[in-house]
Amino acid sequence: MLDVGRVREDFPILRRGLIYLDSAATSLTPRQVVDEVARFLTEVRANVGRSVYRLAEEATGAYEEARRRVAGFIGARPEELVFVKNTTEAINHVAHSLRWRRGDVVVTTLLEHHSNYLPWLRCAQRYGVEVRVAGLTKDGLLDMAELERLVDDSTRLVAVTHASNVLGSLVPVEEVAEVAHEHGALLLVDAAQSVPHLRVDVRRLGCDFLAFSGHKMCGPMGSGGLFIKQEAWAELDPLYVGGGTVDRVELEGYTLVKGPAGLEAGTPCAAEAVGLKRAVEYLEGLGMDSVASHDAALAERIYEGLSSLEGVEVYGPEPKHKLSVTSFNVRGLSPHDVALMLDAARSIAVRSGMHCAQPLVRGFLGLEEGTVRASTYIYNTADEVEAFIATVEEVVKQVAKP
């Protein structure tokens, strides 16, 4: 069981008195991660993988140890993990490094964040790729029957989120992997929302690529990872080339190095990678099963509490089918008005708008202004959730006044 009181002591920003319910956008950062980044910058800073003097060797060692620890967190081998700035960069790496053939098909879903949708539209524009989009059930879950119909032997890649950033809907990735691989297609998973909250194992999921961001899992902004299954490396021609990516350069050509370095052109975000390692250690210290149980309990209470309020519409599946993300609206108010009122009343921080998922919000939910989104994490308490529900109820009552 998570000791939330002890956890909260690690997050100095909470001393401001806010109730932070926007962790799906970015998590808060514990002092242990801040200290680790500061230590690297003040005591170890040197360019990694470039020089042989002791400080540079120490920096390189810290960077590669970070790769080992972060890879292990998702069940990968170090040589299968590329450090990136965020999930968006990771997905674009794959989108523009795959050797596309005209007529290749990408199958994705209506649940996707723009970062796992726009790259495939660009591939359609640039490389002649066909994009097919699987729809949802009435509850906001992936329609697996439709996905199975859309994936055929012309499919090169299936790209799905592990959990929706709007509805929290969980996707049965293992089932999707079976469908994709049955037709010889690769599987990419956007795990930006799941890696911070669940025990994720790339072997169990069966994916070929998996992307995630450090800033949603207590790590620094500008950190993240791209898992590339060892067998999938041969499919890629790296998007970026330059310093650190080459084995040999001649006047007429070059040979790229094998493995992660081949996709990490230029000076990497080494301090951020080291900070991400510390975030992984922090979460492992709490226990990911405890993290998941804590999130689930808070999410269930938010869902039930909001659903009980007349004048509030809650979107998406029941808690057992989703992560700790709940989208809702208050009848008669725009989502931005609700967010401002919650902030003014109790310093409650929630997200409002489209959540970078316009096809889902407009096309499936039919909402032109978006939703209000509350998302919890390890530092949120049951009391904060009750305060949030009570404040939403107060907002509803204000709207109902004659």
Steps between C-alpha positions, in 0.01 A plus 500: 500500500629843404597732787370815332591725791865400470489531121365853519800610706714434192312756287580854623260659250207361700584746777324758285172344610381396156305184420680377191276289274682540169759221512383362165652817349813498716577362841661693781868434571635368833802662659700179453484543122581871521801421719624231261483733200672776696775261610567392142512859375723627781727201557502275194411716201694409187400389153420131495648247262757744365816511711730279708590729792362397838216749528369410154525131582304559820231691311479227235475237770216687671317534167530132414404396852189712453428310179536169682267597786234663282501208255457256786200696625305400188649152465739591218872445446728808506585461132129529418444842661556832325488815710269769358353830619143369520244262354435728204863489391511124548198439276632736233830312509317184401270674252785648300762230549298207369573420136151554363369364174215668313183317588611402851218524754508645851211405726437723800199588717264780591639500854833649399673814619605719206856377555394152390276621219661796322825312421302240306308767309835651406622159388193483276591838350871432457527129427163398361404300807133419559366577849207303639331592829322252725201636689368455851215331680228717652686485833818647353699178472688388191279306259721193461273347236546805278875507557520135396310582180734789417827313550592288199813377322568848357527645853856607581435647844229504765530803731289510815495675833519285812264736681303799376605837640137619474285206610762290676382203292743209512583324174556121502847533351579128520196422285594776256851354477358162400290659226792708368756221500258254341518724191873571524449857624703682762336636817574840653357588841460853634556431869521862618207448737558140604871479588463750789203316651525128422758225501587489130699217342575526130547121471159430644337765283663359188572838343781588259520866602390673820524873573473684832581834662699559817313814601179304562676259740675739742796551266634817339338664200706418192545134594339185367559167336439309180512122524597329176480122502833359389344332198346831385827696469549374145179677397638845584708756313554769771330834451792702638868449424803686626729505799496181703307294245780394267757224501697630201470799266657535157470789257247301302300334776472369855425193710267536799568336833268223609261533794365798694788736419398483135175677589643746752657759272686788661557573866225322693297627795730316740394674822136436413574131436672473837200673658267252331704217647448649846127532432491132408679414823253716692198323348657159548554590864128568536409186307309523174226270629444743788501792256239329284277411797515854637412649160214254452340585835512875435374462143204291612400758760528788252293311242231409754497843662467694176246255355276559802478875438202623304617734226836324456568274203784249536657344190665168438492149644455386857809513725584130457568565131715811532785683667469790745378748239144633512350744251178684572302816435262714705183574311475869411873576536795471268777269623735798530251682725480196725879473520530867593229472764665196659832679510348815649298312761754250636819525290396181321705447184322311221540495122233641270458493124572248226793324669680468165241245386259685274380201295399329824349802673324643195437185299402255776383717790355768271640785709620822340660647813643184650477372855630558850750231592603391849796265531661373819838361601706383797480827695122542491294415806146380562431832674608691190264292288211574736586871491503487120161329478350743752636798307355372173168468680530863611567602138188311391292681760629838384388421145158391627437827684219708339 
